């Protein structure tokens, strides 16, 4: 049920606190897809949803973001999105246990070989 889904959402990812401690950020899309999946929904259900991007929203934590449905209807927070999709929102305790996929880091470019050293003068 929801309890199991919340504990295993995103498999072996990290909790929100672990992500913050590691200096990693959760993209808004991943944040919403992971939550909907933990509620028992298909993450594809949030295709076409977007978050409101006015200045007052940018300063808010992700949990207080206004999500806009494909039809343009606003929903305050992920729990409102879950209800709009016919799902039961998670409890606060379940949300704390959510695990988010670790973002792929760009690998560093390969190091250039050192320049050839000039031969010492004779």
Helices and strands as residue ranges (DSSP letters): H 2-8, H 16-21, H 28-38, G 43-46, E 50-51, H 55-58, G 62-64, E 66-68, E 74-76, H 77-84, H 92-97
